[in-house]
Structure formats: structure tokens, C-alpha cells
């Protein structure tokens, strides 16, 4: 079985800018630049036959290139102790349409539907201990964070292997706009 997810890669300059924050709040497990992405759908462990069907279904997803803008910071869950620190994504109808098409392709391949609503974000760090005050300070100082729009021209199916040092992601398939 493969542990799979579908994501949009970010431009290298944005990844490097985001990774520069990792010294600002000590004690968080920051995402490394090579793993910064926008997850469209996490699939988890997928059987080989389902994986083959999934790849075929994803190749039928039809979308036009569209601009995407990263803006603002926040955390999950919205109430209680923060567990994930993120950068937001400006509202985008084309992004939501792409994600809905991917969800349909995934379900048609035999994967159970996602129960949670899609909340587009870029994970910056995972928070293990109570760092509410430090996270609040980080959010206040980066409230107006914004990057110039970049064009989304593809999405990627990744596999992920968990190791004691964190996940290792491998590109499985790239799907270009048409």
C-alpha cells in the first residue's frame, strides 16, 4: 500500500520565503521548504489496484491554469490549543472547482469521500505543546502577509513515507492543465 496525497507545488521563491519564518517561534516542528505545498486531498494508505484507478481518473480532470494568491496566517483548530500554523489562500473559485473535480475522481476510484470541508492553506508548522501565546504573537506580526499571485498549471500525486525524522514525499504523477 502507498500513502498518497494530491497537492499543488508552490514556486521556489515562495517556499524559501515561508521557510524563513522557522526561527521566529521556537519549539514548533516547522515544515521543510521541500515539503511546503497546498494539499488538495489527503488519501492515506491506498491499495495498488485503487492507485492505478486513481491515476487514470486524475488524468481525466480538466482545468485551465489559474492565478493563486497566498495571504494571511492562522492556526487550526480555531479554538483551543493551536496544533497547526498555516498561511492562508485567497478565495479562488478555480481552486475550489479543481479540488471538487479531484474529489470526484478520488471517490470514483474507490476512495471514501472526505468528510471534512476543504479549507485551503499551506501548513507552516505543527505544534506539539501549548504555544498559544507565541502563535498569537506570530499571527499578529504577520497578519498582512501576502505574496504576488502565481499561476497554477498542474497538480501532483505524491506518495509519503513516514520516518522518525518526518515524512519523505515522492512525486508519483504530474497532471497538467488543458
Secondary structure as GFF3:
##gff-version 3
##sequence-region A 1 178
A	DSSP	beta_strand	2	9	.	.	.	ID=ss1
A	DSSP	alpha_helix	12	19	.	.	.	ID=ss2
A	DSSP	three_ten_helix	20	23	.	.	.	ID=ss3
A	DSSP	beta_strand	29	30	.	.	.	ID=ss4
A	DSSP	three_ten_helix	33	35	.	.	.	ID=ss5
A	DSSP	beta_strand	37	46	.	.	.	ID=ss6
A	DSSP	alpha_helix	48	59	.	.	.	ID=ss7
A	DSSP	beta_strand	66	68	.	.	.	ID=ss8
A	DSSP	beta_strand	70	76	.	.	.	ID=ss9
A	DSSP	beta_strand	84	89	.	.	.	ID=ss10
A	DSSP	alpha_helix	93	108	.	.	.	ID=ss11
A	DSSP	beta_strand	121	126	.	.	.	ID=ss12
A	DSSP	alpha_helix	132	141	.	.	.	ID=ss13
A	DSSP	beta_strand	150	152	.	.	.	ID=ss14
A	DSSP	beta_strand	154	163	.	.	.	ID=ss15
A	DSSP	beta_strand	166	176	.	.	.	ID=ss16
###
